Structure formats: C-alpha cells, structure tokens
Amino acid sequence: MNTATKQAIELMEILPESEQNFALEFIKKLVLAWDPDFTKLTSAEQKELEEAKEEIENGETVSHEAINWD
C-alpha cells in the first residue's frame, strides 16, 4: 500500500461514520470517472500480470490434471 493510500485511509477514519460513507461513495465516483469499465490496471496489478505471463512463457504452470479438485 502506498503512502497516499495510507494517508487517505487515516483521514477517512477521522470522519464520523456517516461522512465515511459519503467519502467512500465519492471515491467510487472518482474511480468510475477514471476507468468506467474497470479495464485499467493498477501498478500492482500490472506487475502481477507481467509475472504471470513470464511464468507461462517459462512453463512454470501447474496442469489441471495435477490439481486435486475434490
């Protein structure tokens, strides 16, 4: 979690609960304005995606047959 996110959480925790709900709804609107279809990746998601692609390219995957699905 980055510093800005931690600061935002700390500030929200100062607010009364009713205002925390208002702030959360405002944040949701900001996110939707930035990415209405939820198609953009955060830096953490981008890193995870790149790591997964590398694992696939290097054959570092587990076959479905090797998993006990029961």
C-alpha positions as CSV (number, residue, x, y, z in Angstrom):
1,M,0.0,0.0,0.0
2,N,1.5,3.3,-0.9
3,T,1.8,6.4,1.3
4,A,-1.1,8.3,-0.4
5,T,-3.5,5.4,0.2
6,K,-2.4,5.1,3.8
7,Q,-3.0,8.9,4.3
8,A,-6.4,8.7,2.7
9,I,-7.4,5.8,5.0
10,E,-6.2,7.7,8.0
11,L,-8.1,10.8,7.0
12,M,-11.3,8.8,6.4
13,E,-11.0,7.2,9.8
14,I,-11.1,10.6,11.4
15,L,-14.5,11.3,9.9
16,P,-17.8,10.3,11.6
17,E,-19.2,7.0,10.1
18,S,-21.9,8.8,8.1
19,E,-19.2,11.0,6.5
20,Q,-17.0,8.0,5.8
21,N,-19.8,6.5,3.7
22,F,-20.1,9.8,1.8
23,A,-16.3,9.8,1.2
24,L,-16.4,6.2,0.0
25,E,-19.1,6.9,-2.5
26,F,-17.1,9.9,-3.7
27,I,-14.1,7.8,-4.2
28,K,-16.1,5.2,-6.1
29,K,-17.3,8.0,-8.4
30,L,-13.7,9.2,-9.0
31,V,-12.6,5.6,-9.9
32,L,-15.5,5.2,-12.3
33,A,-14.7,8.6,-13.9
34,W,-11.1,7.4,-14.3
35,D,-12.0,3.9,-15.6
36,P,-15.7,3.4,-16.2
37,D,-15.2,-0.2,-17.5
38,F,-12.7,-1.2,-14.8
39,T,-10.2,-2.1,-17.6
40,K,-7.2,-0.2,-16.4
41,L,-4.6,-1.9,-14.2
42,T,-3.1,-0.5,-11.1
43,S,0.7,-0.7,-10.9
44,A,0.5,-3.8,-8.6
45,E,-1.9,-5.5,-11.0
46,Q,0.3,-4.7,-13.9
47,K,3.3,-6.3,-12.1
48,E,1.3,-9.4,-11.2
49,L,0.2,-9.7,-14.8
50,E,3.7,-9.4,-16.1
51,E,4.9,-12.0,-13.6
52,A,2.1,-14.4,-14.7
53,K,3.0,-14.0,-18.3
54,E,6.6,-14.8,-17.6
55,E,5.6,-17.9,-15.7
56,I,3.5,-19.1,-18.6
57,E,6.3,-18.4,-21.1
58,N,8.8,-20.3,-18.9
59,G,6.4,-23.3,-18.5
60,E,6.1,-22.6,-14.7
61,T,2.4,-23.6,-14.6
62,V,0.5,-26.4,-13.0
63,S,-1.6,-28.6,-15.2
64,H,-5.3,-29.1,-14.4
65,E,-4.6,-32.8,-14.1
66,A,-2.1,-32.2,-11.3
67,I,-4.7,-30.5,-9.1
68,N,-6.9,-32.4,-6.8
69,W,-10.3,-30.7,-7.4
70,D,-12.2,-32.6,-4.8
